[in-house]
């Protein structure tokens, strides 16, 4: 009798589990149908040319036809330049290279202000504090974010603070203010740090792949956007530690993100050979920048001061500027240094790994694996 009772109980349990599996399959199917319906409705509202098209036709904005020119060349690194970042004064910048040096430059005179030796030459990112312009940071395959105080020091030899907490390489870092910094990592997380105490105050963990880039909202320092190898971009609230928006659209890794100057939108650059403009208010993409002639990935993106131009650096040694107000498959700007590239019309002689616009909007700097940084205006 006991054996029969046990068998009956097992059958009921298996039947219940079977019902649960069936309900899960039905729920997943319904979710997929709803997602497809939302995408269809969104495409209908955007129209065949995207949501930017109607506004562009009405405004008849002046066509951008003045090409930027090479104004300065910063030579001093002996290895691939991986990252650069302007100071808040729009005069100085910091660059990080595989030669194991962090160099502080005067972008106007091209002089080197500091050459900081790094413990690890495998550096991937660097950042300049924007208010006081006295602190820089860097990180890479050592999994650390190293903070250097460059205030009135003739030679900096060691880091003032090393922030340890990530389980993967440090892909990007940006100062929120003089006391806090934001980092992203190959461990699929971002961290918000107190520099003085060295503690990670908030941990952001929703991404499903390496987080490659972060950008802080210029209109609200409490929010930032991140781009990841899971092909999504996420907007976060530092106060709650939660993701507030998730943006889909790219077909491959997102290598770089940059906020629109007003903070209502952001741009992305991906290995799928396209840049995209996402708007927080409509919770979706409003423009895509790609060309049939461009088949390589985008390493870095940045906006002009007005926000009208989205600059992008490419694996094929090129750097382009896209007019965000127009639906075009040809960039508005092509950074041409043909006299130095044997007529090829490319910005550099190797991969363009980083770029940045000065806070005052007067110049753009590009860094490359050819060991050079170039300033355009």
N, C-alpha and C positions, 0 to 999 in steps of 0.2 A: 504493500500500500504506500509506504514512504517513497519507494523508488518511482512509482507511478505519479505521485504528487510532485516530485522533483522534476520529472520530465515535463509535466504540464506547465510548471513554472518557467522552465527554460523556453518552452514554445511561446508562452506569452511574452517573455522578455525579447525573444528574437522578433516576434511580431511587432512589438513596440518600436524596436530599433529600426525595423524595415519601414514603419510609418514615418519615423523621424527623417530617415534618409530621403524618402519620397517627398516629404514636405520641404526639405532643404533644396532639392533639385527644382521643385516648383517655384520656390522663392527666388532662387538664383535666376531662373528663366524670366520671371516677372521683372526682376531688377534690370536685367539686360534689355528687355523690351522697353522699360521706362527710360533707360539711358539713351537708347536709340531714338526714342520719341523726342526727348529733350534736345538731342543733337539736331534732329530734323527741323524742329521748331526754330532753333537758334539760327540754322542756315537760312530758313525762310525769312526771318527778320533781318538778317544781314544782307541778303540779296546776293547776286552772282559775283559782284565785285568787292564784297566786304562792306562793313559798316562805315568805313572812312570815305567811301566813294561819293556819297551824296553831298557831304559837307565840302569836299574838295571841288566838285563841279560848281557849287554856288559861290565859293569864295574867290576862285580864279587867282590863287596865290602866285606871286612872281616865281619864275623858274630859277633854280639855283644853278648858275653857270660859271661862277668864279672858282677856279681850282686852287686849292691850297698849295703853298710852295714850301720847300725845305728851307728852314731858317737857321737851325743849329744842329750840330752833330756832336754827341757826347761819346768820346772814345776813351776807354780806360779799363774796361773789363777784359779779362783774358779767357773767359768762358761764356757759355750761353747765358744770355739775360733771360731770366724767368719771370720777373715781376718788377713793376714800378708803381709809384704812387706820388702824386703831387702834395706839397704842403699847403696849408690854408692860405699862405701869403702869395700863392701863385708864382713864386720865384724859385723856391727850392723843391727838389724832388729826391726820392730815395729809390735805389734800384738794387735788386738782388740777383746774383749770378752764380753759376756753377763753379766759378773760380774761388768760392768761399769768401767772398767779400760783399759787404753791404756798403754802398757808396752814397754819400749825400752830395748832391750836385747843386751848383748855382746855375739854373737853367738859362740865365741871361748871359753870363760871362763864360759859361761852360767849364768853370773851375770846379775842382773837387774840394769840398769843404771837409769831409770826413771819409776815411776808408776803414770800416770796422771789420776786423777778422771774425769769422764765424766758427763755432765749434764743429759744425757739420756743413760741408759744402753742398749737401743735397737740399738746398733751399727752394721753396716753391712759391712763397708769397712774402710780401712786405707791406707795411702801412705807415703812414705819417699822421701823427696827431694833428687835428685841424685847427684848434683854437690857439694854443700857445706855441705850437711848432717846435717843441723841445724834446719830443719823445718819438722814437720809431720802434717798430716791431717787425719780427719775421718768424718764419717757421717752415717746416718741410718734413722730410722723412725721419727726423728725430722725434716726431710726435709732440714737440714742445712749441710753445709760443714764447719767444725771447723778447724782452722789453729792454731798450737801450735809451738812457738819458743822454742827450747830446748837448745839453745846455752849458755853454761856455767851457767846453772841454776840448783841449787841443787834440787829444787822441783817446778814443774809447776802446778799451781792450776786452771788456767783459760785460755781460748782461747784468742789469740791475735786478731783474726778476725773470724767472722762468716758470711759465704756467704749465703744469703737468696734470693731465686728466684724460686726454684723448687716447684711445686704443689704436688709432691709425694715423697716417700722415696728416699733417696740417696743410690744407689746400688753400685757405684764404683767411685773412684776418683784417678787421676794420675797427678803428677806435670809435666808440659811441661818444665818449667825452674823455677828458684827461684822466679820469679815474676808472673807466670801464672799457672793455674791449670785447668784440664778438669774434668767434672763430668757427670755422667749418672744417670737417675732417673726413678722411676715408673710412672712418668707423660708422658713417651714415648719420652722424649727429652734428649739432651746433652747440656751442657753449657761450654763455654770457658771464664774463669774469670781472671780479673786483681786483684791480691790478695791485693795490696796496697790500691786501691780505693774501693774494694768490689763490683765492677760492673761486670755484665755478658756482655762481649764484643760481643759474637756471640752465637746465639741460633740455635740448629740443631733439626729439627722437622719432618723429613720424616718417622720415624718409626711408625708402627701401633700397637705397644704393648710396655709393660715395657722394658726399655733398661737396661740390667743386667750387662754389662761389657764394658769397653773401653781399648784400648791399643794404645800407640803412636808409630808411625813408627820410628825405631831407625836410619834410614838413612835420614829421612826428618821429622823434628818436626812440619811441617805444615800440616801433614796428620795423621789421626788416623782411627782405625776400631772400630766398635761397634757391639755388639751382643744383640739380642732382643727376647722377647717372641713372636714376630710375625714370628719366625723361620728364619729370614734373618740376614745376616751380611752386614753392609754397611761401605764403605770407604768414608771418608769426607776430604774436603779441608778446613782448618781453615780460610784461607785467603778469600775465597769466601763465606764460610758458606754453601756450597752445597754438596750434595752427588755425588760422582764421580763413584762409583760402587755399585751395589747391588748383593749379592750372595745368591742363593737359593740352597737347597739340603737337609737341615735338616727337619725332620718331626715333631719336637716339639721345645720347648723353647731352645734358645741358652743361656747358663749360663755363659760362659767364652770365652774370645778371647785372643790370644797372637800373636804378630808379630814374624815371622821368623827373625833371627838375621840380615840377609842382607836386610830386608825390602821389598823383592819381593813377599812374601807370608805371610799367617797367618794361625794359627790353631784355631779350635773352639771345644767346648765341649757342649753337648746338653742332654736334658732329654730323647732323643730317644736312649740313650745308645751307642752313637757313637761319635767319634772325626773325624774331617775332616780337610784336608789341602787344602786351596784355594790359587791359584796363580793369582796375579794381571795381569800378562802379557798375560795369556791365558783366563782370565776372567771366571774361572770356577774351579771346584774341581779337584784335581790331585791324591788324595788318601783318603781312608776311613779306619778308625781304629775301628773295632768292633769285637765282638765274640759272638757266640751262648751261651756261658757260662755267659756273662755279660748282665744282664737284667735291671740294674739300671741306673740312670742318672749320668752325669759327672758334677761335681761342679766347677772344676778349671783346667786350662791347662797352660803349660809353656814349652819353648824349652830349650834344652841344649845349651851350648855356641857355638858349631859348627852348631847346627840346625838339627843334624841327629836324635835326639831323641825328641819325643813329650811326655812330662809327663802329666798324667791325674789323678785327684783325684775323687773318686767315693762315691756314697751314701752307698755302702755296705762295708765300712770301708777299702777299698783297694786303693792302688796307683800303677799305672802301667806306664811303659815307652815303647812307640811304636817306632820302627825303621821306619822312614818315607820313606826310600829307598826301602822298601820291601812290597809286597802284601801278608799280613799274617793275620790270624785270631787269632793269639796268640801273646801277648805282648813280647817284647825283655827283659824287666825288670819287675819283680814283687817284690815290696818292702815287704820283709818278716821279720817279727819280731815275729816268731813263739814261741820263748821262753817266750815272754810276753803275748801271745794271746792263751795260752793253746793248741798250736799245730795247730791253724787255719791258720797260715801263712799270717796274715793281717797286714797292716801298723799301724793301730790304733784299739782301742776298740769301736769306734763310727765313725760316718760319717766324712770323710775327706773333710773339708769345704774350704780349701785354700792350695796353694802351691806356691813356688817361687824358682827360680834358682839364685844363687849369680851372680852379674855382671861379676865376673872373671871366672864363670863357674865351680868352684871347689866343690860346695855343693848344695844340694837341701833341702829346709825346707818344711815340711808338718804341717798343723794345723788341729785340729779335735775338734769335739764336746765332746771328752773325756777329754777336758781341757788342753791337752798337745800339745807342738810343738816338732817336732823331726827333727834333721838334719842328712842327709844321704850323704855319699860320697863313 
